[in-house]
Every structure is written in structure tokens, then in C-alpha cells.
Amino acid sequence: MPIPDPEGRTPIRGTLLIAAKTFYGTPLFFDYKPWLVALGTVMAIFALCWLPFIRGLTRSISQITRATEQISQGNFELQLKDTRRD
């Protein structure tokens, strides 16, 4: 990049350098903040979608476990709710 000489002679050759206040404050460097926001959003959506499913599944497993313990103690009259179809 030519730098004009104040005395009117031929321009001096120069290199343009960019200075930033912080390392991450310029678009020339990697900005991690949008990626952190995207990761947080994906994790929140994942939790909202999967937690009800996982809770229902583990609830059924714990009911079966309790019923198995009662059967092992001799309580054969126990009946489980069979509303799940999995």
C-alpha cells in the first residue's frame, strides 16, 4: 500500500497493520461467543424434547423393578398398569 510522502516525492511502500483492543475483538480472529450461544440453544432444545421421554421410560422401569421386588417377597397378587405400548 503506498504511503504518500508529505514532501511530494515518490510514495513510500508500506504494509497495513490492524490493531485491536482485544484479541477476540476483531473479525479477523475466531469469535467463539456465537458458537456458545448456539450450543446453549441446542442443549436447551434437546432437554425440552428428550427429558419427558426419558422420564416416562425410567418411571416404567422403576415400577417394574418395584413389582419384581414385591413378587420376590411372595406378593403374587400385584398388577401393573399396562398403558405403555413399548
Contacts in CASP RR format, 6 or more apart in sequence:
PFRMAT RR
TARGET T0000
AUTHOR 0000-0000-0000
METHOD contacts of the structure
MODEL  1
MPIPDPEGRTPIRGTLLIAAKTFYGTPLFFDYKPWLVALGTVMAIFALCW
LPFIRGLTRSISQITRATEQISQGNFELQLKDTRRD
1 13 0 8 1.000
1 14 0 8 1.000
1 15 0 8 1.000
1 16 0 8 1.000
2 11 0 8 1.000
2 12 0 8 1.000
2 13 0 8 1.000
2 14 0 8 1.000
3 11 0 8 1.000
3 12 0 8 1.000
3 13 0 8 1.000
3 14 0 8 1.000
4 11 0 8 1.000
5 11 0 8 1.000
5 12 0 8 1.000
18 26 0 8 1.000
18 28 0 8 1.000
20 26 0 8 1.000
20 28 0 8 1.000
20 29 0 8 1.000
23 29 0 8 1.000
24 30 0 8 1.000
24 31 0 8 1.000
24 32 0 8 1.000
25 31 0 8 1.000
60 84 0 8 1.000
63 80 0 8 1.000
63 81 0 8 1.000
64 80 0 8 1.000
67 78 0 8 1.000
67 80 0 8 1.000
70 78 0 8 1.000
71 78 0 8 1.000
END
